[in-house]
Amino acid sequence: MRCQARRWVVAARAYLLHLVGCTLFSNKSATYVHVVHLEAFRDLGQGGGYAWGVAALVHMYDQLDEASRTTTRQIRGYLTLLQCWIYEHFPSVHQCVTDDAYEETSPRAFRDHRGVRGFELISSFQGQLRWGPMVVTVRPERVLWPFGYIQSIPPSPVSASLSYDDIDDKWMHFADHVLAVGELCVVLGQVSADYMEWFFQISHPFMIPAQADDQPRHVPAPDHEDYMQPAIP
């Protein structure tokens, strides 16, 4: 009986590894899964206690970062999550039809109305998140309007110099590292008076054909004196 139980545990680990490797943490290898995910299934009884949503976001942010580079031709990750995000925030790409029979347990794509969940303080955490050796930086100050606050010019980014233990400690004490918000929006998508001028200088709001006499735009050199991770209290 003990041998049979161990076989079921091994089979469960193999299935879960296959599941996350093909969905949440898929990569461009098509056939390989990173062994770091095995650590999450060392004790199957604790698997439900992991913040899987955060782990999926860490992996997606890392894949999007790689996909944004000029040498990258493909993207992997939990693309269903990315598609759902596009569906939510870009209504022009889909047609909404209200379904009176929709229930909260139904798939998200089947609804056009649903109950509103309360805002969780942990959603405004700012800092670094990690899943295994993969580390990404979360900067909610760049997207304040989804939280209902006026969008202002975010501060310059800081360098990554924290150890894994420090990153884990900040996450466990997230309440000490949440975003300091400003004024509430009167109109959805409201921004500060100087934000749009700054945005047009650093971003690419329009996709237009390049002209033969266009000059290349260079990224400004960072000020290394300010480009440092602040000390952890």
BELCORKA-V579951 format. One record per residue. N is the residue number from 0. RES is the residue in one letter. NEAR is the number of other C-alpha atoms within 12 Angstrom. Layout:
n = (N N)
res = (RES RES)
near = (NEAR NEAR)
This chain:
n = (0 1 2 3 4 5 6 7 8 9 10 11 12 13 14 15 16 17 18 19 20 21 22 23 24 25 26 27 28 29 30 31 32 33 34 35 36 37 38 39 40 41 42 43 44 45 46 47 48 49 50 51 52 53 54 55 56 57 58 59 60 61 62 63 64 65 66 67 68 69 70 71 72 73 74 75 76 77 78 79 80 81 82 83 84 85 86 87 88 89 90 91 92 93 94 95 96 97 98 99 100 101 102 103 104 105 106 107 108 109 110 111 112 113 114 115 116 117 118 119 120 121 122 123 124 125 126 127 128 129 130 131 132 133 134 135 136 137 138 139 140 141 142 143 144 145 146 147 148 149 150 151 152 153 154 155 156 157 158 159 160 161 162 163 164 165 166 167 168 169 170 171 172 173 174 175 176 177 178 179 180 181 182 183 184 185 186 187 188 189 190 191 192 193 194 195 196 197 198 199 200 201 202 203 204 205 206 207 208 209 210 211 212 213 214 215 216 217 218 219 220 221 222 223 224 225 226 227 228 229 230 231 232)
res = (M R C Q A R R W V V A A R A Y L L H L V G C T L F S N K S A T Y V H V V H L E A F R D L G Q G G G Y A W G V A A L V H M Y D Q L D E A S R T T T R Q I R G Y L T L L Q C W I Y E H F P S V H Q C V T D D A Y E E T S P R A F R D H R G V R G F E L I S S F Q G Q L R W G P M V V T V R P E R V L W P F G Y I Q S I P P S P V S A S L S Y D D I D D K W M H F A D H V L A V G E L C V V L G Q V S A D Y M E W F F Q I S H P F M I P A Q A D D Q P R H V P A P D H E D Y M Q P A I P)
near = (7 8 9 10 11 13 13 15 19 19 16 21 26 21 18 26 29 24 19 30 30 24 23 33 42 29 27 21 15 16 11 17 24 26 20 19 32 25 19 25 27 19 16 23 13 12 19 13 12 18 19 20 20 25 28 32 31 30 39 37 33 30 30 23 22 21 19 14 13 9 10 14 13 18 26 29 34 31 25 20 23 23 18 19 18 16 21 21 13 14 14 10 13 15 14 16 14 14 16 12 14 18 17 18 12 14 12 21 26 21 22 23 19 19 12 7 7 9 11 12 18 23 25 29 27 30 38 38 38 33 35 23 20 24 28 32 32 31 25 29 30 26 24 29 25 24 27 22 27 28 32 28 25 25 14 19 24 24 20 21 20 24 17 20 16 21 29 19 21 25 28 17 19 23 19 19 25 23 25 19 25 19 18 20 20 14 15 15 20 23 29 24 13 16 21 19 15 19 20 13 17 16 15 12 12 10 7 8 8 10 8 7 7 9 8 9 10 10 9 10 10 14 12 13 12 14 16 17 20 15 11 16 10)
